[in-house]
Structures are given as C-alpha cells and as structure tokens.
C-alpha cells in the first residue's frame, strides 16, 4: 500500500496518496476515524454535519460509500470517534461532552459486522466522569473488548468494568480486575488527522 494521509479542508474529507492527486471522499464531514485492516483495506467511518454515520471503504482499489444510519441530532458536542476492528467486526466509540456539566460525558458504542451494514447495534453509556481519561479500553487474550469508566449517580461516583459479549451482542459487568490483557490497543485503532 502506498503511504497516504487523510485530512479535512472546509468541512470536506480528502485522501492523498503518495504521488497521486487528492481525492474528495465526502462533503460536510464533522469527524472521522480510519482503520486499515489485515488485508490493507482502508475503512473510514465519518459522522457528517447532519449526524449521519457514513462508511467509506477502499477494497481492492475500489472506493465505496454508504450511509449506515442517523446517530445524532446535534454534532457540536462530539469530541472524537475511535474504531477497533476485532473478530471481523467494527466497534466504534464516540465521545460526547455534556456542556451543561463540566466533567460529564456520554460514550456511544456502535457494533457492526463486516458486510452486514444494515445490522447496526448501538449502546450508550451516560454520566461518565473524566478521571485520568474519559474511559479505558483493553483487549483480553480472547479478543474481547474490556470497557472501563467512572460514572456519577446523584452525588456518588462508581467504577464500572464491562466486557462485550459478541455472540449475544451485549455488555456484561465483570468483577475480575486482573483481566489478562493480550494486545496493545494501538493494534486495533488508528486515527489520522490533518486539519488545515
């Protein structure tokens, strides 16, 4: 694969490969995340200015784009989006800031299988309090996602640690704090940002 970079310019998302002209991927891009899979396919998930989740892929040198669903009515509170490609499934984590409360966040998890883009699963975690980070994600030795965060309920704060059950498509609480972590999370997540 030739080296490339992806960037936004005037709310449009572009890709530029080495010694090639830039290519417009989408207009009205608000935020995005990029994942290159084991076959060197480029997978881009973008939230546009209208709150729609859009999937852009380059597989076998062919570009495709599809709108998956409408996720948000407002995009101004979205801080970032991250993609983890695990077990032939894409897992997106989208962080929103609650501006009314200084230290409160919402994280939305989107799960979808490759080539089954009509079956988008959505999970929300609210009232998350930022401690050292907003949340922590690890991958255990079985390639399960471990999601850890602190949340506020009335005047108390609590720690929560969950594991994603792929067959059931659900989050389950776990008690074991010494989960066997196998991989550095950077293996699964890439984000290339160049803003002009």
N, C-alpha and C positions, 0 to 999 in steps of 0.2 A: 504494500500500500504506500502510495506517495504521501509525504508529510502534508498536513493540511491544518488550517485553523478556521474556526467558526466565530463570527462576530456579528454584532448588531450595529446598524447605522440608520438613524432616523426611523426607529421602530420597525426596521426590516431585518431579517436574519439572512446572512450570507455565509457561503463556504468558499474558501480559496485554497486550491491545491497548488503545490509547487509547480511553477512554470505553466500554469493554466489561468484562464480568466476567472474572475469571481462569478459565482452563481447565486442568484436570488432563490432562497428556499421558501420564504413566506413573508408576507407583509403583516403589519400590526402585531409583531411579536412582543410580548411583555417579558417573559423569562423562559429559559430553556435549560435542558441538560442533555449531555451527549454520552453515549455508550458505544464502544467498539467491541463487538463480540469475538468469540474464539475463531470465527471464520473471516475476520476483518470486515464484517458488515458494519456500516455506520447507522446507529439508531439515535434519532433525535426526538425528544419529547418537548413540545413547546406549549405554553399557555399563552394564548393571544390576548389582546386588549379587551376582548369581549368575554373572557373567562372560559373559552373552549380549550379542551385538551386535544392537541394535534400530534400525530405520529408521522415523522418523516424518516424514510429509510433509504439506504443505498445498498442494494443487494445485487450482486453480480453486475455491478456498474450501472444499474438502473435505479433512478430515483422514483420513489412513490410517496404520496402524501394522503393521509386520511384523517378526518375529524372523528375522534373517538366518542366524545360526549361533552356536554357543558358542565363544568365543575363549579364555577363561581359566578356570582352576580357582580361582585366588585373584585378588582385585581390589585388595587393600590396597597392592600395590606400584605400581599405576598412578598416574602423575603427571599426565598430560594426554593429550588426543586432539585432533588437528587435521584439518580437512577441506579438500581442494583439489579444486575442480570444474574439470577440464580435459578437453577433447576429448570432451565428453558422458559423462565417466566421473568417478566419485568416487574419490579417493585419500585414505585415512585413514592418519595416522601416530600410533601410540600408543606413548608412552614409559613404560617401567617402570624402577624403581630397584631394583638389587640391594642389599639392606640388609647383606648379609654383607661386601660390598666397598664402601667409602665412595664411590668415584668411578666406579662401573661401572653401565652402563645397557643395556637392551635396547630396540630400537625395532622395532615390528611395522608393516609396511605392508600395508594392505588395499586391493585394487583391485576395483571392480565397475562395470559399465556400467549406465547408467540403464535401467530397465525390464527388466533381466536380473539380478534379485536372487538367483537360485539359483546363479549362477556367481561365487562369491566367491573371489578369489585372495589368498593370504596369503604374505608374505615376512618373514623375521626377520633382524635384524642384532644380534649379541650382542657382549658385552665392549666396548661403546663407552665411551670415556673422555671426560669433560667437560673441555673446554679453555675457550675463551671461551663456548661454548654446547655443548649435547649433540650437535646436528647442525645443518647448514645446508641449506636447500632454496632453489633458484632455478629459474626457468623460462626456457628459452632461446627464441630467436626462432621456433622451430618448435613451441612449446608443450610441449616435453619437460621432464620433471622431472629436475633435477640434484640428487643427494643426496650430501652430503659429510660425512664424520665421521672421527674418530680412534679406533682400536681397539687393544686390547692383546692380544698373543700371547706367552705366557710372560712374559718380563721386558722385551720390546721393545714400543714403540708404533709404529703405522703410520698413514699418512693413506690414506683411500680416497675415491675420487670415482666415482660411478656415474651412468649415465643410464638412464631407464626406457624400454624398447622396447615401445611399445604394441601393434604387430601380433604380436610374439612373446610379449608378457606376461612380460618378463624384465628383469632388471637387468644392464647391461653396463658393465665398467670403461672409463673414459675417461682419456686421458693429457693432453689439452689443458686447461690450467688457465685459459686465456683464453676460455672459452666465452662466446658472445655472449648476454648476458642481456637479455631484452626487457622484462620486466614487473616491477613491484614485486610481491612475493609477496602483499601485502595484498589485491590484486585477487581472489585466489583463496580466501583463508582468512578466516573470521570466527569469533570466539568471543565470545559474550555471556554473561557470568557474573554472576549476582546471588545471593549466598548469604545466607540470614537465619539 
